[in-house]
Amino acid sequence: MQGRIVKGVAGFYEVCIGEQGTYVCKAKGIFRKDHRKPLIGDLVNMDIISEQDMEGSITEILPRQNELIRPQVANVDQTLLIFALFSPLPNYLLLDKLLLQYLQQNLPVILCFNKEDLVKDADVEKVSRMYADSGCKVLFTSARNGEGITEVRELLQGKMTVVAGPSGVGKSSLINCLQSEKQMETGEVSKKLLRGKHTTRHSEILLIGEDTWIIDTPGFTSFDASGSCEELQDYYNEFAPYTDCRFQPCSHIHEPDCSVKAAVESGKIATERYEHYVAIYQELKEKAKKNHQY
């Protein structure tokens, strides 16, 4: 029997089998032996152990359309990446690392900046310019007053969307605005650390409309980029018009007569985005160097 994992806690997985309901399952030991772990969103085959108690056993993980590291989910259509404009202030380097992961998986990204009501229009305009050419859909919302929620709901319609972002940015509050039946626990931002308390402790698939699903995931505060430093520029959409550098290939960092660096200096590419590119490039380069040593 085939179903989809909609929740996983402490080695137990809830597998939804359409109208038949949801079964609580454990995964066979063969997955541990093969170093494979069932993920939220996985399509699986399962054996029913008890119809009365709705218990089963996962016997096979079907091929994945995609797989994310942070959050750890599979088979999604797009990402709703949420950051707050204030309380906590956005960590744009973390944001760009997360964007890199999703673009590497060829996943469309809806970049949502919440708590618009807490900042000035000039702050919104600055962020809008920063990510205008990133290739992402950029939205500004306020879960407090409902601003932008209708547009978010329209973009999610008919898709499986993973919701991700740091703690305290208002993910649970936004999700509450998107659904009416299940209101999630929300938490205050730690005044001492200006960092969110974790209110979502596990990933879970939620139905918010007809053929419309979201995967709510726990918040986090750090993420390590992965991939090749040489290929990093391919995921910076705003670099694409500037390919006539003097040296080919060009890393857009040390070389003279670089079109990308010229575009940054003239304001055609956001300085912050370029600085994050350089930081991630160096991180990937150091990681590759360490791996080569071993």
C-alpha contacts under 8 A as a table, 3 or more apart, distances in Angstrom:
res1	aa1	res2	aa2	distance
1	M	17	I	7.93
1	M	45	N	5.39
1	M	46	M	5.37
1	M	47	D	6.47
1	M	48	I	7.96
2	Q	17	I	6.71
2	Q	43	L	7.03
2	Q	44	V	5.62
2	Q	45	N	4.44
2	Q	46	M	6.23
3	G	15	V	5.81
3	G	16	C	5.34
3	G	17	I	4.64
3	G	18	G	7.29
3	G	43	L	5.72
3	G	44	V	5.58
3	G	45	N	6.51
3	G	46	M	7.55
4	R	15	V	5.28
4	R	16	C	5.34
4	R	17	I	6.95
4	R	40	I	7.96
4	R	41	G	6.02
4	R	42	D	5.60
4	R	43	L	4.48
4	R	44	V	6.04
5	I	8	G	7.47
5	I	13	Y	6.45
5	I	14	E	5.70
5	I	15	V	4.38
5	I	16	C	6.35
5	I	39	L	7.08
5	I	40	I	5.23
5	I	41	G	5.33
5	I	42	D	5.49
5	I	43	L	6.58
5	I	44	V	7.33
6	V	13	Y	7.55
6	V	14	E	5.73
6	V	15	V	5.93
6	V	16	C	6.54
6	V	40	I	5.62
6	V	41	G	6.13
6	V	204	E	5.58
6	V	205	I	4.85
6	V	206	L	7.84
7	K	13	Y	5.71
7	K	14	E	5.11
7	K	15	V	7.43
7	K	40	I	5.94
7	K	202	H	7.71
7	K	203	S	6.26
7	K	204	E	4.65
7	K	205	I	6.53
8	G	11	G	6.78
8	G	12	F	5.64
8	G	13	Y	4.32
8	G	14	E	6.26
8	G	39	L	7.72
8	G	40	I	6.74
8	G	202	H	7.18
8	G	203	S	7.05
8	G	204	E	7.39
9	V	12	F	5.37
9	V	13	Y	6.51
9	V	202	H	6.86
11	G	26	K	6.50
11	G	27	A	7.73
12	F	24	V	6.58
12	F	25	C	5.68
12	F	26	K	5.14
12	F	27	A	7.74
13	Y	24	V	5.66
13	Y	25	C	5.07
13	Y	26	K	6.17
13	Y	27	A	7.90
14	E	22	T	6.14
14	E	23	Y	5.55
14	E	24	V	4.63
14	E	25	C	6.15
15	V	22	T	5.33
15	V	23	Y	5.19
15	V	24	V	6.42
15	V	25	C	6.94
16	C	20	Q	7.89
16	C	21	G	5.85
16	C	22	T	4.24
16	C	23	Y	6.45
17	I	20	Q	5.48
17	I	21	G	5.53
17	I	22	T	5.97
17	I	23	Y	7.64
18	G	21	G	6.02
18	G	22	T	7.89
22	T	54	M	7.02
23	Y	54	M	4.74
23	Y	55	E	5.14
23	Y	56	G	6.09
24	V	54	M	6.36
24	V	55	E	4.90
24	V	56	G	6.10
25	C	55	E	5.77
25	C	56	G	4.60
25	C	57	S	4.88
25	C	58	I	6.29
26	K	56	G	7.01
26	K	57	S	5.20
26	K	58	I	6.16
27	A	31	F	7.16
27	A	38	P	7.61
27	A	57	S	5.81
27	A	58	I	4.69
27	A	59	T	6.76
28	K	31	F	6.21
28	K	32	R	7.96
28	K	57	S	6.81
28	K	58	I	6.19
28	K	59	T	6.10
29	G	32	R	5.42
29	G	33	K	6.53
30	I	33	K	4.99
30	I	34	D	6.20
31	F	34	D	5.10
31	F	35	H	6.00
31	F	36	R	4.88
31	F	37	K	6.30
32	R	35	H	4.83
32	R	36	R	5.82
32	R	37	K	6.91
33	K	36	R	7.61
38	P	42	D	6.65
38	P	61	I	6.91
39	L	42	D	5.50
39	L	72	Q	6.74
39	L	73	V	5.37
39	L	74	A	6.17
40	I	72	Q	7.47
40	I	73	V	5.02
40	I	74	A	6.24
40	I	203	S	6.87
40	I	204	E	6.96
40	I	205	I	7.47
41	G	73	V	6.01
41	G	74	A	4.96
41	G	75	N	5.64
41	G	76	V	7.24
41	G	205	I	7.50
42	D	61	I	6.78
42	D	62	L	7.18
42	D	64	R	7.00
42	D	73	V	7.77
42	D	74	A	5.72
42	D	75	N	6.48
43	L	61	I	6.32
43	L	62	L	5.57
43	L	63	P	7.89
43	L	64	R	7.83
44	V	58	I	6.68
44	V	59	T	7.39
44	V	60	E	5.51
44	V	61	I	4.58
44	V	62	L	5.46
45	N	58	I	6.04
45	N	59	T	5.66
45	N	60	E	5.03
45	N	61	I	6.61
45	N	62	L	7.39
46	M	56	G	6.46
46	M	57	S	5.34
46	M	58	I	4.29
46	M	59	T	5.16
46	M	60	E	6.93
47	D	56	G	5.50
47	D	57	S	5.22
47	D	58	I	6.55
47	D	59	T	6.86
48	I	51	E	6.69
48	I	54	M	7.73
48	I	55	E	6.26
48	I	56	G	4.26
48	I	57	S	6.48
49	I	54	M	7.79
49	I	55	E	5.44
49	I	56	G	4.68
49	I	57	S	6.86
50	S	53	D	5.38
50	S	54	M	5.62
50	S	55	E	5.06
50	S	56	G	6.66
51	E	54	M	4.90
51	E	55	E	6.69
52	Q	55	E	7.96
58	I	61	I	7.73
64	R	67	E	6.85
64	R	74	A	6.53
64	R	75	N	5.92
65	Q	74	A	7.17
65	Q	75	N	4.99
65	Q	76	V	7.62
66	N	74	A	5.56
66	N	75	N	5.19
66	N	76	V	6.98
66	N	105	Q	6.72
67	E	72	Q	7.25
67	E	73	V	5.94
67	E	74	A	4.40
67	E	75	N	6.59
67	E	105	Q	7.77
68	L	71	P	6.15
68	L	72	Q	5.22
68	L	73	V	5.48
68	L	74	A	6.29
68	L	101	Q	7.61
68	L	102	Y	7.66
68	L	105	Q	7.84
69	I	72	Q	4.71
69	I	73	V	7.28
70	R	73	V	7.83
70	R	98	L	7.97
70	R	223	F	7.55
71	P	164	A	6.81
71	P	217	T	6.52
71	P	218	P	7.74
73	V	76	V	7.75
73	V	162	V	7.93
76	V	79	T	7.70
76	V	160	M	5.28
76	V	161	T	5.87
76	V	162	V	6.52
77	D	107	L	6.72
77	D	108	P	7.48
77	D	159	K	6.04
77	D	160	M	5.26
77	D	161	T	5.87
78	Q	107	L	5.34
78	Q	108	P	4.97
78	Q	109	V	5.91
78	Q	110	I	7.65
78	Q	159	K	7.53
78	Q	160	M	6.82
78	Q	161	T	5.01
78	Q	162	V	6.56
79	T	102	Y	7.50
79	T	107	L	6.90
79	T	108	P	6.40
79	T	109	V	4.85
79	T	110	I	6.07
79	T	161	T	5.39
79	T	162	V	4.94
79	T	163	V	6.05
79	T	164	A	7.29
80	L	109	V	6.10
80	L	110	I	4.82
80	L	111	L	6.16
80	L	112	C	6.80
80	L	161	T	6.55
80	L	162	V	6.09
80	L	163	V	4.80
80	L	164	A	6.34
81	L	109	V	6.93
81	L	110	I	6.14
81	L	111	L	5.06
81	L	112	C	5.87
81	L	163	V	5.99
81	L	164	A	4.98
81	L	165	G	5.61
82	I	111	L	6.31
82	I	112	C	4.74
82	I	113	F	5.84
82	I	114	N	6.78
82	I	163	V	7.30
82	I	164	A	6.15
82	I	165	G	4.98
82	I	166	P	7.66
82	I	169	V	6.84
82	I	170	G	7.86
82	I	171	K	6.69
83	F	90	P	6.17
83	F	95	L	7.93
83	F	112	C	6.37
83	F	113	F	5.02
83	F	114	N	6.09
83	F	165	G	5.96
83	F	166	P	6.79
83	F	169	V	5.46
84	A	87	S	6.77
84	A	88	P	6.30
84	A	89	L	6.46
84	A	90	P	5.94
84	A	113	F	5.31
84	A	114	N	4.60
84	A	115	K	5.70
84	A	116	E	7.90
84	A	168	G	7.93
84	A	169	V	4.66
84	A	170	G	7.19
85	L	88	P	7.31
85	L	89	L	5.77
85	L	90	P	5.91
85	L	113	F	5.96
85	L	114	N	6.08
85	L	115	K	5.88
85	L	116	E	6.40
85	L	118	L	7.60
85	L	119	V	6.98
86	F	89	L	4.44
86	F	90	P	6.88
86	F	115	K	6.56
86	F	118	L	6.52
86	F	119	V	6.91
87	S	168	G	7.62
87	S	169	V	7.42
87	S	189	V	7.17
87	S	194	L	6.24
87	S	195	R	7.61
88	P	168	G	6.75
88	P	169	V	6.69
88	P	189	V	7.56
88	P	194	L	5.44
88	P	195	R	5.86
88	P	196	G	7.41
91	N	94	L	5.47
91	N	95	L	6.36
92	Y	95	L	4.75
92	Y	96	D	6.13
92	Y	276	H	8.00
93	L	96	D	5.16
93	L	97	K	6.29
93	L	276	H	5.69
94	L	97	K	5.13
94	L	98	L	6.28
94	L	221	T	7.93
94	L	222	S	6.66
94	L	223	F	6.61
95	L	98	L	5.19
95	L	99	L	6.19
96	D	99	L	4.91
96	D	100	L	6.15
96	D	273	R	7.80
96	D	276	H	7.07
97	K	100	L	5.10
97	K	101	Q	6.59
97	K	223	F	7.02
97	K	224	D	7.22
97	K	225	A	5.55
97	K	280	I	7.39
98	L	101	Q	5.19
98	L	102	Y	6.55
98	L	223	F	7.34
98	L	225	A	7.63
99	L	102	Y	5.27
99	L	103	L	6.10
99	L	109	V	7.58
100	L	103	L	5.19
100	L	104	Q	6.01
100	L	225	A	7.45
100	L	235	Y	6.52
101	Q	104	Q	5.20
101	Q	105	Q	6.56
101	Q	225	A	7.21
101	Q	226	S	7.47
102	Y	105	Q	5.13
102	Y	106	N	6.40
102	Y	107	L	5.33
102	Y	108	P	7.45
102	Y	109	V	7.18
103	L	106	N	4.75
103	L	107	L	5.57
103	L	108	P	7.19
103	L	109	V	7.85
103	L	235	Y	6.47
104	Q	107	L	7.59
104	Q	235	Y	7.38
108	P	136	C	7.11
109	V	136	C	5.42
109	V	137	K	6.60
110	I	136	C	5.89
110	I	137	K	4.84
110	I	138	V	6.11
110	I	139	L	7.39
111	L	136	C	6.34
111	L	137	K	5.89
111	L	138	V	4.78
111	L	139	L	6.16
112	C	138	V	5.98
112	C	139	L	4.78
112	C	140	F	5.78
112	C	141	T	6.97
113	F	116	E	7.05
113	F	138	V	7.77
113	F	139	L	6.19
113	F	140	F	4.81
113	F	141	T	6.12
114	N	140	F	5.90
114	N	141	T	4.67
114	N	142	S	5.35
114	N	143	A	7.09
114	N	169	V	6.81
114	N	170	G	6.87
115	K	118	L	5.62
115	K	119	V	7.61
115	K	140	F	7.96
115	K	141	T	6.25
115	K	142	S	4.69
115	K	143	A	6.88
115	K	144	R	7.56
115	K	169	V	7.87
115	K	170	G	7.78
116	E	119	V	5.83
116	E	124	V	7.37
116	E	140	F	6.14
116	E	141	T	5.66
116	E	142	S	5.37
117	D	120	K	7.90
117	D	142	S	6.12
119	V	123	D	6.35
119	V	124	V	7.34
120	K	123	D	5.38
120	K	124	V	6.75
121	D	124	V	5.11
121	D	125	E	6.22
122	A	125	E	5.06
122	A	126	K	6.18
123	D	126	K	5.14
123	D	127	V	6.44
124	V	127	V	5.35
124	V	128	S	6.06
124	V	140	F	7.84
125	E	128	S	4.94
125	E	129	R	6.15
126	K	129	R	5.29
126	K	130	M	6.26
127	V	130	M	4.95
127	V	131	Y	6.49
128	S	131	Y	5.60
128	S	132	A	5.71
128	S	138	V	7.21
129	R	132	A	5.04
129	R	133	D	7.94
129	R	270	A	7.50
130	M	133	D	7.70
130	M	269	I	7.98
130	M	270	A	5.35
130	M	272	E	7.39
130	M	273	R	7.01
131	Y	134	S	5.03
131	Y	135	G	7.93
131	Y	136	C	7.49
131	Y	138	V	7.28
131	Y	270	A	7.99
132	A	135	G	7.47
132	A	136	C	7.77
132	A	138	V	7.40
133	D	136	C	7.65
133	D	237	N	6.47
133	D	238	E	5.24
134	S	236	Y	6.50
134	S	237	N	5.18
134	S	238	E	5.82
135	G	237	N	5.81
135	G	238	E	7.82
139	L	148	G	7.21
139	L	152	V	7.83
140	F	147	E	7.77
140	F	148	G	6.30
141	T	146	G	7.23
141	T	147	E	5.07
141	T	148	G	4.64
141	T	149	I	6.58
142	S	145	N	5.65
142	S	146	G	5.54
142	S	147	E	4.93
142	S	148	G	6.82
142	S	149	I	7.74
143	A	146	G	5.08
143	A	147	E	6.83
143	A	149	I	7.49
143	A	170	G	7.26
143	A	173	S	5.95
143	A	174	L	5.24
143	A	177	C	6.78
144	R	147	E	7.92
146	G	149	I	5.65
146	G	177	C	7.35
147	E	150	T	7.87
148	G	151	E	5.45
148	G	152	V	6.44
149	I	152	V	5.07
149	I	153	R	6.15
149	I	174	L	7.71
149	I	177	C	7.11
149	I	178	L	7.18
150	T	153	R	5.13
150	T	154	E	6.30
151	E	154	E	5.16
151	E	155	L	6.39
152	V	155	L	5.22
152	V	156	L	6.39
153	R	156	L	5.23
153	R	157	Q	6.34
153	R	178	L	6.58
154	E	157	Q	5.34
156	L	159	K	5.75
156	L	160	M	7.63
156	L	161	T	6.73
156	L	212	T	6.64
156	L	213	W	7.90
157	Q	209	G	7.39
157	Q	210	E	7.79
157	Q	211	D	7.32
157	Q	212	T	5.32
158	G	210	E	6.93
158	G	211	D	4.83
158	G	212	T	4.52
158	G	213	W	7.60
159	K	211	D	6.78
159	K	212	T	5.18
159	K	213	W	6.23
160	M	212	T	6.25
160	M	213	W	4.77
160	M	214	I	5.65
160	M	215	I	7.50
161	T	213	W	6.26
161	T	214	I	4.67
161	T	215	I	6.16
162	V	214	I	5.57
162	V	215	I	4.54
162	V	216	D	6.51
162	V	217	T	7.68
163	V	171	K	7.51
163	V	214	I	6.64
163	V	215	I	5.79
163	V	216	D	5.33
163	V	217	T	6.42
164	A	171	K	7.71
164	A	216	D	7.23
164	A	217	T	6.15
164	A	218	P	7.71
164	A	219	G	7.08
165	G	169	V	7.24
165	G	171	K	7.44
165	G	219	G	5.79
165	G	220	F	6.93
166	P	169	V	6.31
166	P	196	G	7.60
166	P	219	G	4.55
166	P	220	F	4.65
166	P	221	T	5.45
167	S	170	G	7.85
167	S	195	R	6.53
167	S	196	G	4.27
167	S	197	K	6.22
167	S	198	H	5.94
167	S	218	P	7.49
167	S	219	G	4.17
167	S	220	F	5.56
167	S	221	T	6.92
168	G	171	K	7.53
168	G	187	G	7.39
168	G	188	E	7.10
168	G	189	V	5.51
168	G	195	R	6.10
168	G	196	G	3.43
168	G	197	K	6.23
168	G	198	H	7.42
168	G	219	G	7.60
169	V	196	G	7.07
170	G	173	S	5.08
170	G	174	L	6.06
171	K	174	L	5.20
171	K	175	I	6.17
172	S	175	I	5.02
172	S	176	N	6.11
172	S	184	M	6.19
172	S	185	E	7.15
172	S	186	T	5.98
172	S	199	T	7.79
172	S	200	T	7.66
173	S	176	N	5.01
173	S	177	C	6.46
173	S	184	M	7.64
173	S	186	T	6.51
174	L	177	C	5.06
174	L	178	L	6.47
175	I	178	L	4.95
175	I	179	Q	6.37
175	I	184	M	7.85
176	N	179	Q	5.42
176	N	180	S	6.91
176	N	182	K	7.39
176	N	183	Q	5.44
176	N	184	M	6.38
177	C	180	S	7.29
178	L	208	I	6.64
179	Q	182	K	6.71
179	Q	183	Q	7.60
179	Q	208	I	5.25
179	Q	209	G	7.84
180	S	183	Q	7.02
185	E	199	T	6.35
185	E	200	T	7.83
186	T	199	T	5.92
187	G	196	G	7.47
187	G	197	K	6.15
187	G	198	H	7.39
187	G	199	T	5.91
188	E	196	G	6.77
188	E	197	K	6.67
189	V	194	L	6.05
189	V	195	R	5.62
189	V	196	G	4.40
189	V	197	K	6.00
190	S	193	L	5.51
190	S	194	L	5.16
190	S	195	R	5.36
190	S	196	G	5.81
190	S	197	K	6.44
191	K	194	L	5.11
191	K	195	R	7.54
192	K	195	R	8.00
198	H	201	R	6.63
198	H	218	P	6.69
198	H	219	G	6.20
199	T	218	P	7.36
200	T	203	S	7.48
200	T	216	D	7.60
200	T	217	T	6.38
200	T	218	P	4.72
200	T	219	G	7.10
201	R	217	T	7.52
201	R	218	P	5.36
202	H	217	T	6.09
202	H	218	P	5.84
203	S	215	I	6.52
203	S	216	D	5.46
203	S	217	T	4.29
203	S	218	P	6.44
204	E	215	I	5.40
204	E	216	D	5.44
204	E	217	T	6.76
205	I	213	W	6.58
205	I	214	I	5.63
205	I	215	I	4.29
205	I	216	D	6.40
206	L	213	W	5.58
206	L	214	I	5.35
206	L	215	I	6.18
206	L	216	D	7.37
207	L	210	E	7.72
207	L	211	D	7.73
207	L	212	T	6.06
207	L	213	W	4.61
207	L	214	I	6.61
208	I	212	T	5.84
208	I	213	W	5.86
208	I	214	I	7.17
209	G	212	T	4.88
209	G	213	W	7.12
225	A	280	I	6.98
225	A	283	E	7.63
225	A	284	L	7.01
226	S	284	L	6.58
227	G	231	E	7.61
227	G	232	L	7.55
227	G	284	L	6.91
228	S	231	E	5.33
228	S	232	L	6.34
228	S	284	L	6.46
228	S	285	K	7.69
228	S	288	A	7.91
229	C	232	L	5.08
229	C	233	Q	7.97
229	C	280	I	7.88
229	C	281	Y	5.10
229	C	282	Q	7.60
229	C	284	L	5.35
229	C	285	K	5.81
230	E	233	Q	7.15
230	E	251	S	7.03
231	E	234	D	5.57
231	E	235	Y	7.66
232	L	235	Y	5.76
232	L	236	Y	7.31
232	L	277	Y	7.80
232	L	281	Y	6.90
233	Q	236	Y	5.27
233	Q	239	F	7.05
233	Q	251	S	7.74
233	Q	277	Y	7.78
234	D	237	N	7.10
234	D	239	F	7.99
234	D	240	A	7.78
236	Y	239	F	5.67
236	Y	240	A	7.41
237	N	240	A	5.61
238	E	241	P	6.98
238	E	269	I	6.56
239	F	242	Y	5.61
239	F	243	T	7.56
239	F	260	V	6.20
239	F	269	I	7.69
240	A	243	T	6.47
242	Y	245	C	7.38
242	Y	259	S	5.36
242	Y	260	V	5.58
242	Y	263	A	7.61
243	T	259	S	6.65
243	T	260	V	7.58
244	D	258	C	7.78
244	D	259	S	6.17
245	C	248	Q	6.77
245	C	250	C	6.77
245	C	257	D	6.19
245	C	258	C	4.69
245	C	259	S	5.06
245	C	260	V	7.66
246	R	256	P	7.34
246	R	257	D	5.55
246	R	258	C	6.31
247	F	250	C	5.53
247	F	255	E	7.11
247	F	257	D	7.90
247	F	258	C	7.66
250	C	253	I	7.89
250	C	255	E	6.82
250	C	258	C	7.51
251	S	254	H	7.16
251	S	255	E	7.26
252	H	255	E	6.42
252	H	258	C	6.06
252	H	259	S	7.86
252	H	260	V	6.11
252	H	261	K	6.40
253	I	261	K	7.58
253	I	278	V	6.90
255	E	258	C	6.22
257	D	262	A	7.74
258	C	261	K	5.44
258	C	262	A	6.28
259	S	262	A	4.98
259	S	263	A	6.13
260	V	263	A	5.01
260	V	264	V	6.32
260	V	269	I	7.85
261	K	264	V	5.02
261	K	265	E	6.27
262	A	265	E	5.08
262	A	266	S	6.22
263	A	266	S	5.14
263	A	267	G	6.18
263	A	268	K	5.01
263	A	269	I	5.65
264	V	267	G	5.16
264	V	268	K	5.80
264	V	269	I	4.66
264	V	270	A	6.30
264	V	271	T	5.87
264	V	274	Y	7.22
265	E	268	K	7.68
265	E	269	I	7.98
265	E	271	T	7.89
266	S	269	I	7.78
267	G	270	A	6.31
267	G	271	T	7.43
269	I	273	R	7.49
269	I	274	Y	7.26
270	A	273	R	5.39
270	A	274	Y	6.48
271	T	274	Y	5.17
271	T	275	E	6.13
272	E	275	E	5.09
272	E	276	H	6.22
273	R	276	H	5.20
273	R	277	Y	6.22
274	Y	277	Y	4.91
274	Y	278	V	6.37
275	E	278	V	5.16
275	E	279	A	6.30
276	H	279	A	4.96
276	H	280	I	6.04
277	Y	280	I	5.26
277	Y	281	Y	5.96
278	V	281	Y	5.02
278	V	282	Q	6.23
279	A	282	Q	5.29
279	A	283	E	6.26
280	I	283	E	4.93
280	I	284	L	6.13
281	Y	284	L	5.26
281	Y	285	K	6.07
282	Q	285	K	4.95
282	Q	286	E	6.09
283	E	286	E	5.26
283	E	287	K	6.19
284	L	287	K	5.03
284	L	288	A	6.15
285	K	288	A	5.18
285	K	289	K	6.21
286	E	289	K	5.00
286	E	290	K	6.26
287	K	290	K	5.23
287	K	291	N	6.23
288	A	291	N	5.09
288	A	292	H	6.13
289	K	292	H	5.14
289	K	293	Q	6.38
290	K	293	Q	5.14
290	K	294	Y	6.70
291	N	294	Y	5.36
